[in-house]
Amino acid sequence: MVDFSNLAGPCACGHDHDVVTVHIDTAKGASERMPQKLREQGYTKVWMVCDSNTYAAAGEMVEKLLADDGILAGKTILTHDHVMADEYSVEFTDQSLKDYDVLLAVGSGTVHDITRYVAFQHKMPFVSFPTAASVDGFVSSVAAMEFGGLKVTLPARAPVMLFSEPEILKDAPAELTCAGVGDLLGKYTSLADWRMSHLITGEHFCQRISDLVFEATEIVRSSISGLSAGDVSAFRSLLDGLIISGIAMQMLGHSRPASSGEHHISHFWEMGMVDTVDPNALHGEKVGMNEIRLLDLYKNTNLDELLALPIKIRDIEPDIRFAYKNVADEVIKANTPDCALNIDPELVKKNLDEVKALYAALPDSNELKELMAGIGCTVSPETLGCDEATMQYSIDYACYVRNKLTLLRLIRTVER
């Protein structure tokens, strides 16, 4: 596990990084050590948030440990069908809270997003207890929410502490583990796009953070064979990789190093912009599947032609009105001014070779596809009800989900 003690403070990138999470315990017996650590931080009234599945997987055990120590204030169990990080779940959680001094999320990504957002609204700390190695958002300082039909990333609370039991991770549904693998393997294109934007627009870039996220992707690649064999240590390694990625987002204050075109396509589907993709498919499995597709697209893009000067950016409003329909006004607002207008011709001339080398160095899509398929991950869009026409439509229009410069966006918006 990476040493987090030296990550906060001034950095060579010119920014001061903030790390809120002060304690991480992912070793066997973490749950038994948790009550004492909570007390050491001054938390004596803990309110637990979980859903029906995660209560059965770990919440009931955690509830007993906290109650036996006299620090359980109460619990919220999200019992409605298809729990989502949306207005209803936030209101349900918010209205259930009573006298407490810290929130404890026991669950996977959705439970954590709900809890961290409520904690942010109440200006209260929260503690993380992942029940599956399924997402990299456990320790991030943003929440992926669905408000008003839009998939939005909102400021939220990063946890002050995280505890997890490797055996619980191993026993989680296999599709959740696959989602964690897919989420992390998607970082290759995320990092390339971030660096590319830095090179041709001057967007802030931190090599230290980029290296952390790359380390996280390498951790998951090396642990995949162990996941297949049911090796408990591999599940802990996968969670550690997800935590590293989340800490990187925490340091930067947003998701730029960990989310790009591969995530934007997934968000596009989750916003309901296409009606054929399985709505119950997990975010991470879609990200991993999209990564395979984008690796091919990115490595085969003629960057000399795409970035030939002068660069003219098309008017993106007609695209957005066509694809986003009833939420088009909100998406247009979020994309104003268009990030692509920040492209600096002098930087393009200076750094084009480095940009080309960046994308040429991306992993081979077949290698990642084989690794993912080997543990049962979704690798074919058709499996989720996404035919080739739908996939191409998504590639064309998902680039407006976030106002971030990605190669996916350049391919769509540069006019030739």
Steps between C-alpha positions, in 0.01 A plus 500: 500500500628846414621724782251788524691689766703709252235579240347812656651847474702690240582316178738553210192552279443833676193398698451418865332161523256414775447146632213469747520126559721443805471124551457203264476139619433233238658208686320208662339606829449862393136497611599392853755782520253755369312591825820594681621709205167678486524583870858623454367752250233609746207329330258358756171518307526315168214489249531213251366519142462188284254326270325168548777301331792667671326477838491124456858486369662712771263753656353263755848399615614864517181598684574243773862611537397864539208421730720283722738794530213740577562733204215410264256792464276328243479383142340572165430201278411598144235240422343635181549322168798596282668732751666787313698804606209731422271753665277233653782309670656821628170618647425156647839494673484862609159466664600188694799654677486571870757586766842404357851640452623291208345308210621150408440372145484120486464397138630546149513810280137612508469486879824694527391773258174547688676510837784730396256743341275508808810545720606793283156660526505464880867603530565176687780243467446153365681165517520243221447124526503352146326164459627444145804614302271654240587869450780749558274752670520371857750767609433765237371847583232504230173309459360365174131588531198491271299816558224620270587236242860620473805299602696756700815497710445709813723612788475259789680380812806277481504247786719569800566126532446178304468143625444185298516123544669305217272197552192716454647635175568145379141394576346796316311426176746437217345773286597760763861387493492515119367856527798595717741348249330680211498832685874482563603375157316799355766728646740444210297720266410739785866570571587533131219750443597706806862520388394577141286790617789633704730481200273686254296732727717547808243338730650439843669163527668330795753228420489374857126441485524349154764257626275401791209417271728309263626302799139414582443360149814290526387362836174375352671349195736304724218380726263367233635144504459493877141618471427207270652262754302647791817625670391728786816711469411578137166646606678715756745612229212592270343711774836661573529596132151651510590690816817640340295630209252658741778665699633647176159658433493622859838667454388678183146576617333356190490188284719609206775237547251216533219574256494578130331379181460143625303635800309755294347230281387315811350820645327567166322167530419555867335829411264305274628651177464159335220262590645164401791464745423292809416762769610261777853453362761613751692819430842338525420214265387752238815705554722196448311400188525855363871505577555210262318687224676832563846342508443390140355836401774704668790292371367512143420873486714699257617773736704677232178555307280566804732763647615655173500878532292706482258316726135597460249388763144440389199657673403232752150629580322317213666174609386546858144595407477195274632246751400637842149622421316592823822567692675677212485846659676375813765316297562807282543711811745249647701510174523877480764609423602195299822352641627434146528873442798499739718319246817703449650467147849570634468217754370268228807572284733457795349184648338305215765230502456446873123479457544237230740301719254520788224322311735261322614376844148401612452129574383262230123463513516125442723456803257682727205322342657163573579594860149626563324212329709259705323605819156533344493872424270633230713566191239516224251789464245260352485321837344814646264559208728746321534425130763660277275787390421586863866478593602736222219741593629498858859560388379797295296674769614388846795740482273781622410331829788694658671816381840330490735480205536136396611336180140380468392864497768610257403230254142628508555875511804575282384595151699399194 
